[in-house]
Amino acid sequence: MTPFNRKHILSTKDLEVSEVEEILASAKSFKEVLSRDIKKVPPLRGKTVINLFFEDSTRTKTSFEIAGKTLSADVINISKGGSSVSKGETLLDTARTLEAMGPNILVVRSKQSGLPLRLSQALHCSVINAGDGFHEHPTQALLDLYTILEQRPTVAGLRVAIVGDIAHSRVARSNIYLLKKMGAELVLVGPGSLLPKEVEDFGVTATSDLLEGIRSADVIMVLRIQRERLGLPFFPSNQEYSHFFGIDREKLKLCKKDVLILHPGPVNRGIEISPDVADGSHSLILDQVANGVALRMALLYLLAK
């Protein structure tokens, strides 16, 4: 296997297939570590990881913290309210100030698309994109791929329907780049108002007909309605959205019998997905959460070693 020489994780679009395979192999090893009674291992002892989160987060932030601490790194968590950004300091000056303290890895989440890239160009430490604006969320896409591959030998040839607010979803973009790279057949499904204008540039199928979009699907990736990002009403009501685009048991009958259901969370129950599907036998939502720790351990380890 080719040595992992990448310094930053900024986008799934940049990753080579061989790099993806090494990340997933490392995640598999670390998932075994997480199954032990005593989970602490020493690979990152003496290393420092700073989680710089300027957006609210439960899953991503917590999993990066657990990942770093399980690897024995010193982990520092900083939010917008706890930084000098609240006093008017620029994000770049904040990052440069933190780098002067000697961290090995800076994990960044921000509403500004492109901020992790700009930081990677300005700093000497490694930078991981934990979600930037409408741009990308590469670690989520990688853990989604890992979760699918726990259930299927390959994603090549699988029909994957990504359903919901694709226009505002960084998760969708990262998954489109990654799953297409790995050979999946992708179809984007959502109201015309929530499909991105550049959908043709992705080289995938897009439709506003949910029933056609999920027909014979192997995997349905349900996206959250990004209420905090929607300045204007993009659909008449939650009830209408649920009727036409919500995933429920009746609609699952159109898919493969062993269809897999993913959702990056948090879940708006009864709007984009019914509770019985979210909690049902097809759902891998909690598997995604668990796999997030192992996947992020893999990334921290590969960048810091």
C-alpha positions as CSV (number, residue, x, y, z in Angstrom):
1,M,0.0,0.0,0.0
2,T,1.3,3.5,-0.9
3,P,2.4,5.5,2.2
4,F,0.0,8.1,3.3
5,N,1.8,11.4,2.6
6,R,-1.1,13.8,2.6
7,K,-0.7,16.6,5.2
8,H,-4.3,17.9,5.2
9,I,-7.8,16.5,4.9
10,L,-9.8,19.3,3.1
11,S,-12.0,17.6,0.5
12,T,-13.0,14.2,-0.7
13,K,-12.5,15.5,-4.2
14,D,-8.7,15.6,-3.6
15,L,-8.3,12.1,-2.2
16,E,-6.9,9.3,-4.3
17,V,-8.6,5.9,-4.2
18,S,-5.5,4.4,-2.6
19,E,-5.6,7.1,0.1
20,V,-9.3,6.4,0.8
21,E,-8.5,2.7,1.1
22,E,-5.7,3.3,3.6
23,I,-8.0,5.6,5.7
24,L,-10.7,2.9,5.8
25,A,-8.2,0.1,6.7
26,S,-6.9,2.2,9.6
27,A,-10.5,3.0,10.7
28,K,-11.2,-0.8,10.8
29,S,-8.1,-1.3,13.0
30,F,-9.2,1.4,15.4
31,K,-12.7,0.2,15.6
32,E,-11.3,-3.0,17.1
33,V,-9.5,-0.8,19.6
34,L,-12.9,0.8,20.5
35,S,-14.4,-2.6,21.2
36,R,-11.9,-3.3,24.1
37,D,-12.7,-2.7,27.7
38,I,-9.7,-0.4,28.0
39,K,-9.7,1.8,24.9
40,K,-6.7,4.1,25.4
41,V,-3.8,3.5,23.0
42,P,-0.5,5.5,22.8
43,P,0.1,6.5,19.1
44,L,-0.5,10.2,19.6
45,R,1.1,10.6,23.0
46,G,2.9,13.9,23.0
47,K,0.9,15.3,20.1
48,T,-1.6,18.1,20.4
49,V,-4.9,18.4,18.6
50,I,-7.0,21.6,18.7
51,N,-10.6,21.4,17.8
52,L,-11.6,24.9,16.5
53,F,-15.4,24.9,16.1
54,F,-17.1,28.1,15.0
55,E,-20.4,26.3,14.4
56,D,-22.5,24.2,16.7
57,S,-21.8,20.5,16.6
58,T,-22.6,17.4,18.7
59,R,-21.4,14.4,16.6
60,T,-18.4,15.8,14.8
61,K,-16.9,17.7,17.7
62,T,-17.4,15.0,20.3
63,S,-16.1,12.2,18.0
64,F,-13.0,14.2,17.2
65,E,-12.4,14.8,21.0
66,I,-12.9,11.1,21.8
67,A,-10.7,10.1,18.9
68,G,-7.9,12.3,20.0
69,K,-8.1,11.3,23.6
70,T,-8.3,7.6,22.8
71,L,-5.1,8.0,20.8
72,S,-3.5,9.7,23.9
73,A,-3.2,13.1,22.3
74,D,-3.7,16.3,24.3
75,V,-7.0,17.7,23.0
76,I,-8.0,21.3,23.3
77,N,-11.6,22.4,22.3
78,I,-12.2,26.0,21.3
79,S,-15.6,27.5,20.2
80,K,-16.4,30.9,18.8
81,G,-17.7,32.2,22.1
82,G,-14.6,31.0,23.9
83,S,-12.1,32.6,21.5
84,S,-11.0,36.1,20.7
85,V,-13.1,36.0,17.5
86,S,-15.9,37.2,19.7
87,K,-13.7,40.3,20.4
88,G,-13.2,41.1,16.7
89,E,-10.1,39.0,16.0
90,T,-10.1,37.4,12.5
91,L,-10.3,33.7,12.2
92,L,-6.9,33.6,10.5
93,D,-5.3,35.6,13.3
94,T,-6.9,33.2,15.8
95,A,-5.6,30.2,14.0
96,R,-2.1,31.7,13.7
97,T,-2.1,32.5,17.5
98,L,-3.1,28.9,18.2
99,E,-0.4,27.5,15.9
100,A,2.2,29.5,17.7
101,M,1.5,27.3,20.7
102,G,2.6,24.2,18.7
103,P,-0.3,22.0,17.9
104,N,0.2,19.1,15.5
105,I,-3.3,19.2,14.0
106,L,-6.0,21.8,13.8
107,V,-9.6,20.5,13.2
108,V,-11.7,23.4,11.9
109,R,-15.5,23.8,11.5
110,S,-16.8,27.1,10.1
111,K,-19.7,28.8,8.3
112,Q,-17.1,30.2,5.9
113,S,-16.7,28.0,2.8
114,G,-13.0,27.6,2.0
115,L,-11.6,28.6,5.4
116,P,-9.8,25.2,6.0
117,L,-8.1,25.5,2.7
118,R,-7.0,29.1,3.5
119,L,-5.7,27.9,6.9
120,S,-3.8,25.0,5.3
121,Q,-2.0,27.5,3.0
122,A,-1.1,29.9,5.9
123,L,-0.2,27.4,8.7
124,H,2.5,24.8,9.1
125,C,0.4,22.3,11.1
126,S,-2.0,19.8,9.6
127,V,-5.6,21.0,9.0
128,I,-8.7,18.8,8.9
129,N,-11.9,20.2,7.5
130,A,-14.7,19.4,9.9
131,G,-17.3,21.2,7.7
132,D,-17.0,24.5,5.9
133,G,-20.2,26.4,4.9
134,F,-21.9,24.8,1.9
135,H,-18.7,23.4,0.6
136,E,-17.6,20.1,2.1
137,H,-17.6,17.8,5.1
138,P,-15.1,15.1,4.1
139,T,-14.9,13.2,7.4
140,Q,-18.6,12.6,7.3
141,A,-18.5,11.2,3.8
142,L,-15.6,9.0,4.7
143,L,-17.4,7.6,7.7
144,D,-20.6,7.1,5.5
145,L,-18.5,5.1,3.0
146,Y,-17.0,3.0,5.9
147,T,-20.5,2.3,7.3
148,I,-21.8,1.1,3.9
149,L,-18.8,-1.1,3.4
150,E,-19.4,-2.8,6.7
151,Q,-22.6,-4.1,5.1
152,R,-21.6,-4.5,1.5
153,P,-18.3,-5.8,0.0
154,T,-18.0,-2.8,-2.4
155,V,-19.9,0.3,-3.3
156,A,-19.1,-0.1,-6.9
157,G,-22.3,-0.6,-8.8
158,L,-24.6,0.3,-5.8
159,R,-27.5,2.6,-6.6
160,V,-27.2,5.4,-3.9
161,A,-30.1,7.9,-3.7
162,I,-29.2,11.1,-1.8
163,V,-32.5,12.7,-0.8
164,G,-33.3,16.2,0.6
165,D,-31.7,19.6,0.8
166,I,-28.7,19.0,-1.5
167,A,-28.2,22.6,-2.5
168,H,-27.2,23.6,1.1
169,S,-25.5,20.3,2.1
170,R,-21.8,20.0,2.4
171,V,-22.3,16.3,3.4
172,A,-24.0,15.8,0.0
173,R,-21.1,17.3,-1.9
174,S,-18.4,15.3,-0.1
175,N,-20.4,12.1,-0.6
176,I,-21.0,12.8,-4.3
177,Y,-17.3,13.3,-5.0
178,L,-16.3,10.2,-2.8
179,L,-19.0,7.7,-3.8
180,K,-18.7,8.5,-7.5
181,K,-14.9,8.1,-7.2
182,M,-15.5,4.6,-5.6
183,G,-17.9,3.5,-8.4
184,A,-21.4,4.0,-7.0
185,E,-24.3,5.0,-9.2
186,L,-25.7,8.2,-7.7
187,V,-29.1,9.9,-8.0
188,L,-29.9,13.2,-6.3
189,V,-33.5,13.7,-5.2
190,G,-35.2,16.8,-3.9
191,P,-37.5,19.7,-4.7
192,G,-36.2,21.7,-7.6
193,S,-35.5,24.6,-5.2
194,L,-33.2,22.4,-3.2
195,L,-31.2,20.9,-6.0
196,P,-27.9,22.8,-6.7
197,K,-27.7,24.9,-9.8
198,E,-24.4,23.1,-10.7
199,V,-26.0,19.6,-10.5
200,E,-25.0,18.9,-14.1
201,D,-21.3,19.5,-13.2
202,F,-21.5,16.6,-10.8
203,G,-22.1,14.1,-13.6
204,V,-24.9,12.3,-11.7
205,T,-28.6,11.9,-12.2
206,A,-31.0,14.3,-10.5
207,T,-34.8,14.2,-10.1
208,S,-37.6,15.8,-8.2
209,D,-39.6,12.6,-8.3
210,L,-38.8,10.8,-5.1
211,L,-40.5,7.5,-6.1
212,E,-38.4,7.3,-9.3
213,G,-35.3,8.4,-7.5
214,I,-35.4,5.7,-4.8
215,R,-36.7,2.9,-7.0
216,S,-34.3,-0.1,-6.7
217,A,-32.0,1.8,-4.5
218,D,-29.4,-0.1,-2.5
219,V,-28.7,2.9,-0.2
220,I,-30.7,6.0,0.7
221,M,-28.8,8.8,2.2
222,V,-31.4,11.1,3.8
223,L,-30.3,14.7,4.4
224,R,-31.5,17.1,7.1
225,I,-33.5,20.2,6.1
226,Q,-31.0,22.9,6.9
227,R,-33.4,25.3,8.6
228,E,-30.6,27.5,9.9
229,R,-29.3,28.1,6.4
230,L,-32.6,28.7,4.6
231,G,-33.2,32.4,4.5
232,L,-36.3,32.0,2.3
233,P,-39.0,29.4,2.2
234,F,-37.8,26.8,-0.3
235,F,-41.0,24.7,0.0
236,P,-44.5,25.5,1.2
237,S,-44.6,23.6,4.5
238,N,-43.0,20.8,6.5
239,Q,-46.1,18.7,5.9
240,E,-45.9,19.1,2.1
241,Y,-42.2,18.3,2.1
242,S,-42.8,15.2,4.3
243,H,-45.6,14.0,1.9
244,F,-43.5,14.3,-1.3
245,F,-39.9,13.7,0.0
246,G,-40.1,12.2,3.4
247,I,-38.8,8.6,3.7
248,D,-41.3,6.2,5.3
249,R,-42.0,2.4,5.3
250,E,-44.4,2.6,2.4
251,K,-41.8,4.3,0.1
252,L,-39.1,1.8,1.1
253,K,-41.1,-0.9,-0.7
254,L,-39.7,0.6,-4.0
255,C,-36.1,0.0,-2.9
256,K,-34.1,-3.2,-2.6
257,K,-35.3,-5.4,0.2
258,D,-32.0,-5.0,2.0
259,V,-31.8,-1.2,1.4
260,L,-29.5,0.7,3.8
261,I,-30.7,4.0,5.4
262,L,-28.1,6.6,6.3
263,H,-28.6,10.1,7.8
264,P,-25.8,12.4,9.0
265,G,-28.0,13.9,11.8
266,P,-29.4,15.6,13.6
267,V,-32.7,14.0,12.4
268,N,-35.9,16.0,11.9
269,R,-38.2,13.1,12.7
270,G,-41.5,13.1,10.8
271,I,-40.2,15.6,8.2
272,E,-37.4,14.0,6.2
273,I,-37.7,10.6,7.7
274,S,-40.4,8.8,9.7
275,P,-39.5,7.5,13.2
276,D,-40.1,3.9,12.3
277,V,-37.6,4.1,9.5
278,A,-35.0,6.0,11.5
279,D,-35.2,3.4,14.3
280,G,-35.9,0.4,12.0
281,S,-33.9,-2.6,10.8
282,H,-32.6,-0.8,7.7
283,S,-31.2,2.2,9.6
284,L,-27.5,2.6,10.1
285,I,-27.8,6.0,11.7
286,L,-26.2,5.0,15.0
287,D,-23.6,2.9,13.2
288,Q,-22.6,6.1,11.5
289,V,-22.2,7.8,14.9
290,A,-20.1,5.0,16.3
291,N,-17.9,4.7,13.1
292,G,-17.2,8.5,13.3
293,V,-14.9,7.9,16.2
294,A,-12.9,5.1,14.5
295,L,-12.7,7.0,11.2
296,R,-11.5,10.2,12.9
297,M,-9.0,8.3,14.9
298,A,-7.6,7.0,11.6
299,L,-7.3,10.5,10.2
300,L,-5.6,11.9,13.3
301,Y,-3.2,8.9,13.3
302,L,-2.3,9.1,9.6
303,L,-1.7,12.9,9.7
304,A,0.3,12.8,12.9
305,K,2.5,9.7,12.5
